[in-house]
Amino acid sequence: MTAAKRILLVAATTGYQTQMFVEAAERLDLPITLATDRCHVLDNPWGDNALPIRFDDPESAAQAISKLPKFDGIVALGDRPARVAAVIAEQLGIRYNSVDSVSACSDKYLARLRFQAAGLLVPTFYRARLDKGAERAAEQSTYPCVLKPLGLSASRGVIRANSRQQFVAAFHRIQAILSAPERVRARFIQVESFIPGRELALEGLVVDGKLHVLALFDKPDPLDGPFFEETIYVTPSREESAVQQSITRTAQIAVQALGLTEGPIHAEMRVNQEGVWMLEVAARPIGGLCGRVLPGLAERILKHAVGERVAVESLLDNAHGVMMIPIPRGGVYRSVSGIEAAGEVASIEEVIITAKPGHKLVPLPEGNSYLGFMFARAETPAEVVSALRSAHALLDFEITASLTVI
């Protein structure tokens, strides 16, 4: 009897997204081992036998994993885990993206350089040194512009500035975000000219260097700043067929420019009268619980990771959407009412509140989380968007200004 193929799942936490992949592996009868940096404790309180590794020392992680029975595939959930996975895969001879390609994905400046060299539309951009100060950096900029950390995701620290004064304020705000202990090596801020247009997201699977589009999402809420909080994703896209084909071609060029060859990608782009502007390509699947909007996504990613043939056509046969429930203001989350009513809205499939009572809420640009997720399915994208907006209007969150016990 042929031994079952084994897979290594590298994830920053063991939350909802990780659980989704673990359950998918169980359905596929794929033995799975978790490697996380959540906590280094001897008696694992989670009961999942996860292997503790340090993301800031991927070489040691690879050495520790090399002592285990051989893995046939590796999957990473998140940007930092993807780089660790690339190092592990390279040292253990597992098919995966190169360290160079994954590193370029997680550095906005390097990615821009590669997109530019490949002939893609890119904004005017430059790196501003943190230690040279905001005033000096502002001298180079035109307006409006967007300031962003080089290595953060989920729109954290991304701020639009329409004037020199706003530039300086944004610079200092991002500098404070990057002063956290885990970000002490950050030396630059990226500055780009603002790109007007409609924003979309693409979920794909790269097989031997070729991109296969699994879903193309519209983002119906305008993302014009000053912050760029994503709320609704809906698929299929309502863009014209010619535009969608241009998006696919552009994404394929971006994948090749970065050097990605295998596995899931999550790409974001803007479209206007000039064409398709690739914002970024991440060497990982869509984050958080959003992957649940695409049934079968985890199974396809896992099967591809262990070398099995997978279907590469669209995952959906009708319209699906997800709302990442935004944080309306900073404070402490206490409770929510209206969940039952929201769940009864036509086309709503599920309402999940991930915030916990007593949890401190930090909105963008400093924060990078949501209150929860809502999922909808209908015949048309318009119906999906309408259902999500109607359900969201029924939710009433209690958020207090301090940790004072009520």
C-alpha positions as CSV (number, residue, x, y, z in Angstrom):
1,M,0.0,0.0,0.0
2,T,1.3,3.4,-1.0
3,A,1.9,5.7,2.1
4,A,-0.3,8.7,2.3
5,K,1.3,11.9,1.2
6,R,2.2,14.3,4.1
7,I,1.9,18.1,4.1
8,L,3.4,20.8,6.2
9,L,1.2,23.8,6.9
10,V,3.0,27.0,8.0
11,A,0.8,29.5,9.7
12,A,1.2,32.5,12.0
13,T,-1.7,31.4,14.2
14,T,-4.1,28.4,14.5
15,G,-7.2,30.4,14.0
16,Y,-10.1,30.1,11.6
17,Q,-8.1,30.0,8.4
18,T,-5.8,27.4,9.7
19,Q,-8.7,25.3,10.9
20,M,-10.3,25.5,7.4
21,F,-7.1,23.9,5.9
22,V,-6.8,21.3,8.6
23,E,-10.4,20.2,8.0
24,A,-9.8,20.2,4.2
25,A,-6.8,17.9,4.7
26,E,-8.9,15.6,6.8
27,R,-11.4,15.3,4.0
28,L,-8.6,14.5,1.6
29,D,-7.0,12.0,4.0
30,L,-3.8,14.0,3.9
31,P,-1.7,13.8,7.1
32,I,-0.9,17.4,8.0
33,T,1.6,18.9,10.4
34,L,1.2,22.5,11.6
35,A,4.3,24.7,12.1
36,T,3.5,28.0,13.9
37,D,5.2,30.7,15.8
38,R,2.2,31.4,18.1
39,C,3.9,30.4,21.3
40,H,6.9,28.3,22.5
41,V,5.4,26.2,25.3
42,L,6.3,22.7,26.2
43,D,2.8,21.5,27.0
44,N,0.8,22.4,24.0
45,P,-2.6,23.7,25.3
46,W,-4.2,23.5,21.9
47,G,-3.9,19.8,21.6
48,D,-2.9,19.9,17.9
49,N,0.7,18.8,18.1
50,A,1.9,21.9,16.2
51,L,5.6,22.3,15.8
52,P,6.8,25.6,17.3
53,I,9.1,27.5,15.0
54,R,10.5,31.1,14.8
55,F,9.6,33.1,11.7
56,D,12.6,35.4,12.3
57,D,14.9,32.3,12.0
58,P,13.7,30.3,9.1
59,E,17.0,28.4,8.7
60,S,16.6,26.9,12.2
61,A,13.0,26.1,11.4
62,A,14.1,24.2,8.3
63,Q,16.7,22.3,10.4
64,A,14.1,21.3,13.0
65,I,11.7,20.2,10.3
66,S,14.4,18.2,8.5
67,K,14.5,15.8,11.5
68,L,10.8,14.9,10.9
69,P,9.6,12.3,8.4
70,K,9.7,13.6,4.8
71,F,7.0,16.0,3.7
72,D,5.5,15.8,0.1
73,G,4.2,19.4,0.1
74,I,4.1,22.7,1.9
75,V,1.4,25.4,2.2
76,A,1.8,28.8,3.9
77,L,-1.0,31.0,5.2
78,G,0.2,34.6,5.4
79,D,3.1,36.7,4.0
80,R,5.7,35.9,6.8
81,P,4.8,32.2,6.8
82,A,5.3,32.2,3.0
83,R,8.9,33.3,3.3
84,V,9.6,30.8,6.0
85,A,8.0,28.1,3.9
86,A,10.2,29.1,0.9
87,V,13.3,28.6,3.0
88,I,12.1,25.3,4.4
89,A,11.2,24.1,0.9
90,E,14.5,25.1,-0.6
91,Q,16.5,23.3,2.1
92,L,14.4,20.2,2.2
93,G,13.9,19.9,-1.6
94,I,10.1,20.4,-1.6
95,R,8.5,21.9,-4.7
96,Y,7.6,25.5,-3.8
97,N,8.3,29.1,-4.8
98,S,11.9,30.3,-4.5
99,V,13.0,32.4,-1.6
100,D,13.8,35.3,-4.0
101,S,10.3,35.3,-5.5
102,V,8.5,35.2,-2.1
103,S,10.8,37.9,-0.7
104,A,10.0,40.2,-3.7
105,C,6.2,39.7,-3.1
106,S,6.5,40.9,0.5
107,D,8.6,44.0,-0.4
108,K,6.5,46.6,-2.2
109,Y,9.6,48.4,-3.6
110,L,11.1,45.3,-5.1
111,A,7.8,44.3,-6.5
112,R,7.3,47.7,-8.1
113,L,10.8,47.5,-9.7
114,R,10.0,44.1,-11.2
115,F,6.6,45.1,-12.5
116,Q,8.3,48.2,-14.0
117,A,11.0,46.1,-15.7
118,A,8.3,43.8,-17.1
119,G,6.6,46.7,-18.8
120,L,3.6,46.9,-16.5
121,L,1.8,50.1,-15.6
122,V,3.3,51.4,-12.3
123,P,2.8,54.7,-10.4
124,T,5.7,57.0,-9.8
125,F,7.4,55.6,-6.7
126,Y,10.4,55.9,-4.4
127,R,11.6,54.8,-1.0
128,A,11.9,57.4,1.8
129,R,14.4,56.7,4.5
130,L,12.8,56.8,8.0
131,D,16.0,58.2,9.5
132,K,16.0,61.2,7.1
133,G,12.8,62.6,8.3
134,A,9.4,63.4,6.9
135,E,10.2,66.9,5.6
136,R,13.0,65.7,3.4
137,A,10.9,62.8,2.1
138,A,8.0,65.2,1.3
139,E,10.3,67.3,-1.0
140,Q,10.3,64.5,-3.6
141,S,6.6,63.9,-3.7
142,T,3.8,65.1,-6.0
143,Y,0.2,65.1,-4.8
144,P,-2.0,63.2,-4.3
145,C,0.3,60.4,-3.2
146,V,0.1,57.2,-1.0
147,L,2.5,56.3,1.7
148,K,2.9,52.7,2.8
149,P,5.2,50.4,4.7
150,L,7.2,48.1,2.5
151,G,6.2,44.8,4.2
152,L,2.8,45.1,5.8
153,S,-0.4,43.7,4.4
154,A,-4.2,44.2,4.8
155,S,-3.9,48.0,4.1
156,R,-2.2,48.5,7.4
157,G,-0.3,51.7,7.4
158,V,-1.4,52.8,3.9
159,I,-2.3,56.5,3.9
160,R,-3.2,58.9,1.2
161,A,-1.8,62.4,1.4
162,N,-3.1,65.4,-0.7
163,S,-0.6,68.0,0.6
164,R,2.8,68.4,2.2
165,Q,1.2,68.8,5.6
166,Q,-0.8,65.5,5.2
167,F,2.4,63.8,4.0
168,V,4.3,64.7,7.1
169,A,1.5,63.6,9.3
170,A,1.2,60.3,7.5
171,F,4.9,59.7,7.6
172,H,5.0,60.1,11.3
173,R,2.0,57.9,11.7
174,I,3.6,55.1,9.7
175,Q,6.8,55.6,11.5
176,A,5.1,54.9,14.8
177,I,3.5,51.7,13.4
178,L,7.0,50.5,12.3
179,S,8.5,51.3,15.7
180,A,7.0,48.1,17.2
181,P,9.7,45.7,18.4
182,E,9.0,43.2,15.6
183,R,9.5,46.0,13.0
184,V,12.8,47.5,14.3
185,R,14.6,46.6,11.1
186,A,12.2,48.6,8.9
187,R,14.3,51.5,7.3
188,F,12.1,52.8,4.5
189,I,8.6,53.9,3.6
190,Q,7.3,53.6,0.1
191,V,5.8,56.7,-1.6
192,E,3.7,56.3,-4.7
193,S,1.5,58.6,-6.8
194,F,-2.2,57.8,-6.2
195,I,-3.8,55.6,-8.9
196,P,-7.5,56.5,-9.4
197,G,-9.8,53.7,-10.5
198,R,-11.8,50.6,-9.6
199,E,-10.0,48.1,-7.4
200,L,-10.3,44.3,-7.8
201,A,-8.8,41.2,-6.3
202,L,-7.8,38.0,-8.0
203,E,-7.5,34.6,-6.5
204,G,-5.4,32.2,-8.5
205,L,-3.3,29.0,-8.5
206,V,0.1,29.0,-10.2
207,V,1.0,25.6,-11.7
208,D,4.5,25.3,-13.3
209,G,4.6,29.1,-13.7
210,K,1.2,29.4,-15.4
211,L,-1.5,31.4,-13.6
212,H,-5.0,29.9,-13.4
213,V,-7.7,32.3,-12.2
214,L,-10.1,30.7,-9.7
215,A,-12.0,33.9,-8.9
216,L,-12.0,37.6,-9.8
217,F,-13.5,39.9,-7.1
218,D,-15.0,43.4,-7.5
219,K,-14.6,45.7,-4.5
220,P,-17.7,47.8,-4.9
221,D,-16.9,50.3,-2.2
222,P,-14.6,53.1,-3.4
223,L,-11.0,53.0,-2.0
224,D,-9.8,56.5,-2.4
225,G,-8.4,57.2,1.1
226,P,-7.3,58.6,3.3
227,F,-7.2,55.0,4.5
228,F,-7.9,51.9,2.4
229,E,-10.2,49.6,4.4
230,E,-11.6,46.8,2.4
231,T,-15.1,45.8,3.1
232,I,-17.0,43.8,0.4
233,Y,-15.6,41.3,-2.1
234,V,-18.1,40.0,-4.7
235,T,-17.6,37.6,-7.6
236,P,-18.0,37.1,-10.5
237,S,-16.7,40.5,-11.5
238,R,-18.9,42.8,-13.4
239,E,-16.1,44.2,-15.5
240,E,-16.4,43.7,-19.3
241,S,-14.9,40.6,-20.7
242,A,-12.1,42.5,-22.4
243,V,-11.1,44.1,-19.1
244,Q,-11.1,40.8,-17.3
245,Q,-8.9,39.3,-20.0
246,S,-6.5,42.2,-19.6
247,I,-6.4,41.7,-15.8
248,T,-5.5,38.0,-16.3
249,R,-2.8,38.8,-18.8
250,T,-1.4,41.5,-16.5
251,A,-1.4,39.2,-13.5
252,Q,0.4,36.5,-15.4
253,I,3.1,38.9,-16.4
254,A,3.4,40.0,-12.7
255,V,3.7,36.4,-11.6
256,Q,6.5,35.8,-14.0
257,A,8.2,39.1,-13.1
258,L,8.2,38.1,-9.5
259,G,9.5,34.6,-10.3
260,L,6.6,32.7,-8.8
261,T,6.2,29.2,-10.0
262,E,3.9,27.2,-7.7
263,G,0.9,27.6,-5.4
264,P,-1.8,30.0,-4.5
265,I,-1.6,33.7,-5.2
266,H,-3.8,36.6,-4.1
267,A,-3.4,39.7,-6.3
268,E,-4.8,43.2,-6.2
269,M,-5.1,45.6,-9.0
270,R,-6.7,48.9,-10.1
271,V,-8.3,49.5,-13.5
272,N,-8.9,52.9,-15.2
273,Q,-8.9,54.3,-18.7
274,E,-5.1,53.8,-18.9
275,G,-5.3,50.1,-18.3
276,V,-4.6,47.6,-15.5
277,W,-2.3,48.6,-12.6
278,M,-1.0,45.7,-10.6
279,L,-0.8,46.7,-7.0
280,E,0.6,43.6,-5.5
281,V,0.8,39.8,-5.7
282,A,1.0,37.8,-2.5
283,A,2.3,34.2,-2.5
284,R,-0.5,32.9,-0.4
285,P,-4.3,32.4,-0.5
286,I,-6.8,35.1,0.5
287,G,-6.6,35.9,4.2
288,G,-8.8,35.5,7.2
289,L,-12.1,33.8,6.8
290,C,-12.5,35.2,3.3
291,G,-11.5,31.9,1.8
292,R,-14.8,30.4,2.8
293,V,-16.4,32.4,0.0
294,L,-14.7,30.0,-2.4
295,P,-15.9,26.4,-1.6
296,G,-13.1,23.9,-2.4
297,L,-10.3,26.5,-2.4
298,A,-8.3,24.8,0.5
299,E,-8.7,21.4,-1.1
300,R,-7.3,22.5,-4.4
301,I,-4.4,24.2,-2.8
302,L,-3.5,21.2,-0.7
303,K,-3.8,18.7,-3.6
304,H,-1.6,20.9,-5.8
305,A,1.0,21.2,-3.0
306,V,1.5,17.4,-3.0
307,G,1.7,17.1,-6.7
308,E,-1.8,16.0,-7.6
309,R,-3.7,17.3,-10.6
310,V,-6.4,19.8,-9.7
311,A,-9.2,21.4,-11.5
312,V,-8.2,25.0,-12.4
313,E,-11.5,26.4,-13.7
314,S,-13.6,28.9,-11.6
315,L,-14.7,27.6,-8.2
316,L,-18.2,29.1,-8.5
317,D,-21.4,28.7,-10.5
318,N,-23.2,31.7,-9.2
319,A,-22.5,35.0,-7.3
320,H,-20.8,34.9,-3.9
321,G,-19.6,37.7,-1.7
322,V,-18.0,38.4,1.7
323,M,-18.1,41.5,3.9
324,M,-15.2,42.0,6.2
325,I,-17.1,43.9,8.9
326,P,-15.2,47.1,9.5
327,I,-14.2,48.6,12.9
328,P,-16.2,51.9,13.1
329,R,-14.0,53.4,15.8
330,G,-11.3,52.5,18.3
331,G,-12.2,51.2,21.8
332,V,-13.1,48.0,23.5
333,Y,-15.6,45.6,22.0
334,R,-18.4,44.6,24.4
335,S,-21.2,43.0,22.4
336,V,-23.3,43.0,19.3
337,S,-27.0,42.7,18.7
338,G,-28.9,42.0,15.5
339,I,-27.0,38.9,14.4
340,E,-30.1,36.8,14.1
341,A,-31.9,39.4,12.1
342,A,-28.9,39.9,9.8
343,G,-28.7,36.1,9.2
344,E,-32.3,36.1,8.1
345,V,-31.8,38.6,5.3
346,A,-32.4,36.9,2.0
347,S,-29.2,35.5,0.4
348,I,-27.1,35.8,3.6
349,E,-25.5,32.4,4.3
350,E,-23.6,33.1,7.5
351,V,-22.7,35.9,10.0
352,I,-19.5,35.3,12.0
353,I,-18.4,37.7,14.7
354,T,-14.7,37.1,15.4
355,A,-14.1,39.9,17.9
356,K,-14.2,38.8,21.5
357,P,-15.7,40.8,24.4
358,G,-13.0,42.9,26.0
359,H,-10.9,42.8,22.9
360,K,-9.3,46.2,22.0
361,L,-10.3,47.4,18.6
362,V,-7.8,49.3,16.5
363,P,-9.1,50.7,13.2
364,L,-6.9,51.4,10.2
365,P,-4.3,52.5,9.5
366,E,-2.8,51.2,12.8
367,G,-5.0,48.1,13.0
368,N,-5.3,45.1,10.7
369,S,-8.3,43.2,11.9
370,Y,-12.1,43.2,11.5
371,L,-15.1,42.6,13.7
372,G,-16.1,39.6,11.8
373,F,-17.3,38.3,8.4
374,M,-20.6,37.9,6.5
375,F,-21.2,35.6,3.6
376,A,-23.8,35.8,0.9
377,R,-24.8,33.9,-2.2
378,A,-27.4,34.9,-4.9
379,E,-28.1,34.8,-8.6
380,T,-26.3,38.1,-9.3
381,P,-23.4,40.1,-7.8
382,A,-25.8,43.1,-7.3
383,E,-28.1,40.9,-5.1
384,V,-25.1,39.8,-3.1
385,V,-23.9,43.3,-2.4
386,S,-27.4,44.4,-1.5
387,A,-27.8,41.5,0.9
388,L,-24.5,42.2,2.6
389,R,-25.3,45.9,3.0
390,S,-28.7,45.2,4.4
391,A,-27.5,42.7,6.9
392,H,-24.7,44.9,8.1
393,A,-27.2,47.7,8.7
394,L,-28.9,45.5,11.2
395,L,-25.8,44.9,13.4
396,D,-25.4,47.2,16.4
397,F,-22.0,47.0,18.0
398,E,-21.3,48.2,21.6
399,I,-17.8,49.7,21.7
400,T,-16.6,51.5,24.9
401,A,-13.8,54.0,25.1
402,S,-11.8,52.2,27.8
403,L,-11.1,48.9,29.5
404,T,-13.3,50.0,32.5
405,V,-15.5,47.1,33.6
406,I,-19.1,47.9,33.1
